Amino acid sequence: LRQGVRWNDGQPFTADDVLFTFNEIIYNPKVINGVIDLLQVDGKNFKVEKIDDFTVRITTPDVYAPFLIFIGTDILPKHKLKKAVDAGVFESTWSVSTDPKEIVGTGPYKIMKFYSGQRTVLERNPYYWRVDTAGKRLPYIDHIIFSVVSDANAMLLRFLAGESDMYGVRPEEVAMVRDIQVKRKDFEVVDRGPSTSRSFFWFNLNPGKNKNTGAPFVPSQKLAWFSNVKFRQAVAHAVNKQGIIDTIMLGQAAPLHSMEGEASKWYNPAIKKYEYDLERSRALLVEAGFTFKDSKLLDEKGNVVSFTIFSNKGNNTREQMGLIVVEDLKKLGMAVDFRLIDFNALVQKISDTYDYDCIMLGLTSGAPDPASGLSVYMSNGRMHQWYPRQPKPATPWEAEIDVLMQSQLKTLDETKRKQMFDRVQLIMTEQMPYIYLVTPRTYVAYRSKIKNIDFPPQGSEQWNFDSWYMEDVQ
């Protein structure tokens, strides 16, 4: 470990914090966390040992190919959280009501004030370990404020009015924002290339029942539709992705055919692609036992195919995509409702109550490695959204993916890993648990007075914000 690093309350950062994070939090069966899937092999934990205050030895239970990518998980402060872990209240210890002084890290900034639903104010960490070439301790900027804004349109207006200094420009806004930039010359617009975000929707394939009411999560007739692979394939063929790109994204996006974008070295070009083809959709539905009558789609028992797609409020682009999808599916005789709800309520449906038919959402890719999708691909994964945390694989194709995803972890031969992950992608696009939409290009606008910004092609805009500085600040 780097020596001389301190938490932002001045306490030293040592190997004890590393062991605490792994052995008492990540590998604690009583603590629910989102990183354990990336730090195990075949369900077995890594062995994490202290050699001295600044040396840790980690032994994996088998070969673990992406070790160097994922071992750099966030480390948590033992001196602040040990009591909470021992008392069994770790997950509720740091919350929006916690005194910011109690929340410590080792990064360039620390929380100064938090105003729920309004803004978060960060201030310099006086103990941050980095210094510049002249020996001056970073960061240069004293305070950074993250504002909470009602929706993306309001965010854009605030930026153009000079009330914020950085804004992630949506694809449909690029031409307009660039025109304004040319006239005003007080901000810059950066094209960061293809986004890592993936937009899609999925049907609820969870066969379980509500513990309190005994009612199934999904009515039996709907579960029968959704579980039919030809139904899902028909829906995929019915979505006009190019129409979404042309009308909503104004050309600043690309069709999405897989969880891997075409720019990724892991992308399998041989995957099955579902081009817009309503005739093919109708043929697949007929093969699956559906019939068309009076412009309506009926199942084998005469039920009208109808369902609701849920998505979250505040994302104008996704809302427009949802409306296009609804119109596309109506052409197949499906009666589809599109409802927007609060994001927290949507998350509860996905991970707790499972009371939904279909959800439209998106994911942002993690590290550029197949293992970053373990929680999505593995049948027992928390993010296996169509049917999460399966006690055992519900289908043969999910069982095969489980084997492939675990096997690719245990070889350092990247060619073999690629072959196995190619097969995973092929299965996913044959079975279509996700109906893929589009992936946009990424743009960011920032005030010209902010200097020394180095935007990476992907990931957070705050990549090197410990080195930013302001020019001509009054």
N, C-alpha and C positions, 0 to 999 in steps of 0.2 A: 504494500500500500504506500501511496505517497506520504512522506512524513511532513508534519507541520500543518496538515489540514485540520480545520476546526469547524464544528457546528456553528451556526450563526448566533448561538448564545455564548460562544467562547470555549465550550468544552471540546476536548480533543477527539478526533475521529480515529478509531483504532480497530483492530481485528475483532474486538469484542462486539462491536456494532455489526460486523459482517456475520459472525456466528449467530448473534441474536436474530438477525433478519431471516437467515435461512432456517436455522434449527428450531426457533421458537415462534416464528410467524409463518413463513412460506410452507414449511413442512409440519406445521401444527394442524392436526385433523379437525380441531375445533375452530379454525380460522378459515373463512371462505376468502379465496383470493384468485386473481386472474392470471397469475404467472406460473403457478405450479405445473401446468401442462407443459411448459417450455423447459422445466428444470427437473425432469424425470426421464428415465428410460424404462419402458415396459412397466410403468407405474412404480418404479423403484427410485427412491430419492438419491441425490448425490450425498456423499460423505464430506462434511465440511469441518475442518479441524484448524485450531490455532497453533501456529508454530511459535510466534512471538507477537508482540504488539502490532507489528507491521507486516506480518507474513501469515498467509492463510493457505492451507493445502486443501484442494478439492479433488475428490476421487469419484469418477462416474462409474456406475454399475456395469457399463458396457461402453463400447465406442459410441461417442455422441458427436456427430459431424458438426453441428452448428454451435459447438460449445463457446467459441470466442465471440459469436454474435450475441448470444443470449445471457451469458454469465454476468454481464454488466447491468443487472437489475438494480433498481433503486434500493439503497441501503437506508435503514431506519435507525433512529437514535435510541440506544438501549437505555440511556439515563432518563429519557422522557417517557418511554412506553413500556418498560419492563413491568411496572406495577399493574398497568392496564391489562397486559397479557396474562399475568398471573391471576388477576381477578376475573378473567373471562369477559372483559368489556372492551377489548382492543378495538373492535370494529366501530364502536360508538364514541371512542375517546376524542378523536379529532373530527369536529363537525363545523357547520357554519356558525354555531354559537360559541365555539372555543375562542378564548382570548388569543389573538394572533401571536402574542409573545410565547405561547406554549408550543406553537408549531415551528419546528426548527428543521433546517436542511443545511446543505453545504454549498448550494449554488450561489450565483452572483447577487441574488436579491432575496429578501425576506418579506413576509407579509407585515405591512404597517397597520392597515385598517381594512375592514371588510364591511361593506354596506349591502345587505342582502337585496338582491334584485336590482342593484344600482351599479356598484363598481367595487373593484379590488385595487387597493393602493399598495405597491411594492416599494421598498426602500433598499438602498445599498446594504449588502452584507459586509460589515467592516472587517470580518475575518476571512473573506474570500481569498483563496490561495493563489490566484493568478496575478501576475504583475506584467507590465509592459516592458519593452526593451530598455526604458529609462529607469525601471525599478518602481514605477508608480503602480499602486495597487488598483486593480480593476474591481468593479466596472466604473466607467467615466460618468454615466448618467445617474443622478441621485434618486430619482423617482420614476416609476413607470405605472401608468394607470390602465387597467382593463375595464372598460365600460360595458354594462349590460344594456343592450338595445332591443326593442320589441321585435323587430324583424329586419331582414336584409335590406329592404328598401330604405328604412330609417337609418341604417348604418351608412349607406351610400350618401344620403343627404347630409349626415353629420360630417362625413369626410370632406365632401365638396364645400361645406360651409366653414371648413377650417377648425371644426370642433374635435377632430381626431387626427392622428398623424399617420395611421396605417390602416389599409382596408384590403381585404381579399376580394378582388374584382370578379364578379360572376361572368361566365362566358358571354352571356347576352348583353352585358354592359360594356364590353371591351371597346368597341368602336366609339361609343359615345364618350366614355371616359378619356380615351386617347385624344379625341377632338378637343375636349376641354383642356387637357394637359398641354396641347400645342399652343393654345391661346393664353393660358395663364402662366405656364412654366414654373409653377411653384411646387410641383410634385412630379414624381417619376412613376412609370408603369413598367413592370418587369414581367416578361413571359417566362414562366418556370417550366414550361413543357407539359407533357401529359401528367394528369393528376394520378395519385395513388388511390383515389376514391372510386368506389364501385357502387352504382345504383342498381337496384333489383327489387323484386318482390317475391314472396314465397307463400305457399299454402300451408295451413296448419295440418300436419300429419300425425299429431299426437293422439294416440288411441286411448289415453287415460281418462279418468273421471275425477270430478271435483270431490275432494274428501268430505266436504261439509254437506253437499247436496246429493252426491251420488250420480249427478247428471254428467254425461260425457262432455269433454271439452269441445268436441266438434260433433254436431248431429250426425247420425249414422249415414244418412244419404249423402251429406256433404263430404264426409270422410271417404266414402266410396269414390266420389268424383276425384277428390284431390289425390287419393292414393293411386289412381290410374295413371301410369306414366304417359299413355297416349293423350290423356286430357291435358297434362302439363305440357307436353310437346306441342299440342294444338294451340294452346295459349301462347307459347313462345313464338310460333309462326305468325300469330295474329298481331303481334306488337310491331308497329311501324317505327323502328328505331331511327331511321333516316328522317322521318317526319319530325321526331323529337329534336334531332340535331338541327334541322333546318328552321323550325318554327320557334323553338325555345332557346336553343344554344346559339342560334345564328351562325352555325357552321363551326363553332369552337368546341367540338367534341368529336368522339369517335364511337362507333358501335362497340358494345361490350359483349363478348361471347363466352367469357370464362371469368373466374375470380382472379386469374392472372391477366394483366394487360399485355398487349402485343409487344410493348417495349421491354418487357421483362425477359431476362435470359432463360427463365424457367418456363416460359410460355410454350405450349404444345400447339404448333400450327395444324396438327391433324385432328384437332377436336371437332366435334359435330357443331355446325353453325346453323342457326335457325333464321333464315332470311324471311322477310315479310311475304307471306303467301297464304291468303285466305282460303284458296281452294285446297291447299294441302292441309290446312287446319280443319276444314270441314270433312275431308276424307278421313283424317285421324279420329275425329269425333265419331263418325259413323262406324269405323272399325272398333271403337271402344264401346259401342252399343247405344250411343245417343242418336236421337232423331230430331229433325227440324219440322216444326208445325206452326203455321201462322206467325212466321218470323221469330219464333221462340225456340230455344234449345231445350229438349226434354231428355231425361234419363230413361232407363229401361222400365221404370215404374210409373212414368208419366209425370214426374216432378219437374217443374221449371227450374232450370239451373240459375240460381241467384245466390249472390254472396256479397260481402262487404269487404272492401280494402281499407285498412286503417293506415294513416301516416301521421306525422307530427306537425303541429302548427308552427308557423314562423319560417318555414323553408319554402319561399315562393316558387323556386324552380321545381322542387319535388311536387308541389301542389299542381303545377301546370302539367308535369309529366303524368301525374295520376289521372287528371282529367282526360288526357289523350288516350291513356290505356283504357279507361272506361269506355270511351267512344269506339276504340278499336274492338273491344270485346263485345260490345253491343252488335257489331256487324256479324257476330257468330250467334246471335240470339240470346246471349247471356244478359241477365238483369243484374247489373253491377252497381253498387253504391260505393261512394268514396267519402270517407269521413276523416276529418282532422281532429286530433285530440292533443292534449298537453304531452310533452315528451316523456315526463315521468310516468304518466298513465300508460303510455305506449310501452315503455320498458317493463312495467308491471305485467302487462298482458303477455309480453314475450317470455319473461323469465319466472313468472309466479302463477298468475291465474290461468293462463293459456286459453282465455275466452275470446277467441277471434277466429275469423275465417282466413284472412289473408292480410299481410302487412307489407307495405312498401317502405324501404329504408335504404341505407347505404352503409358500407364499411370502408375504412381507410386501411390500406395494407400496412402491415408492420415492417419488420426488417425484410430485406430482399432474400428470403430463404423459405423453402416449403414449410419448415417448422413453425413459421409465424402463423400459419393457418391451422395448427393442430386442434385448437378449441373449436374450430368450425368443422373440420373434416372428420374428427373422431366422433363416433356415435355417442360416447359418454361426455362429450365436450359441452361446456357451458354455452358456447356460441353456435352449437349445432342447431340452428334456430328452428328448423321445421319440426324437430322432435328432440329437444335437448336432454342431456343426462340420461341416456338410455341405459337401463341396467344390463342389457346385452343387445348386440346389434339387431335392429328390428327387421332388417332385410339382408339378403345375401350380398347385395352390392355395397351396403354400408359395412358389412363384415370384411369384405375384400379391401375396402378403403382403409379400415383400421389396420389390417396387416401391412399394407403398402406404406402407410404413413409411419408406422413404427419401424419397419424394415429400412426405410430410407435414412432414418436417423443413425443407423448402426453401420454405415460404411463411409469411408473417407474417399471413395471413388466417386467423383462428382458425376461422371457419365452414368454410372449405375443409379445414382440418386435421381438424375434427370429422367431416366427411363421409367423408374417407379412413379415419379410424380407426373410424368406424361400420362401414365395409365390412370392415375387418380383424376386428372382433368378430363380424360376421355369418358370415364364412368360418370362423372358429374354432369357432363354435357349430354350424355345419353339418357340419364335419369331425370335431369332437370329439377332438382329440389329448389333451385333458384331460377327465376325467370329474369335473365340479365337485360339491362337497359343500355345505358351509355356511360362513358367516362369522359369528363371534360378536361380541357386544358386548364392550367392553373396560372392565374395572374395575381399580382399584388401591386398596389399603389402605395407610395410612401412620400412624405414631405422631403423636399430636396435638402432641407437643413439638417436632416439626419445623415451622418457620414459613416463610412467604413462598414456598410452593410454587405454581407456576403450571403446571398440567398442560395441555398442548395437546390438542386433540381426537384427534390422531393422532401417531404417532411415539414417540420415546423419553420415558420418564418423567423422565429427567434433563435435561429441556429447559432449565431455568434454575437448575441446582444450584450454580452459582457464587454465587447470591444466597440460598440456604437458610441458616437459622441455627437453633440449638437453644435451647430454653427449659427452664429448671429442670433443667439437667444437674448432677448431684452430682459 
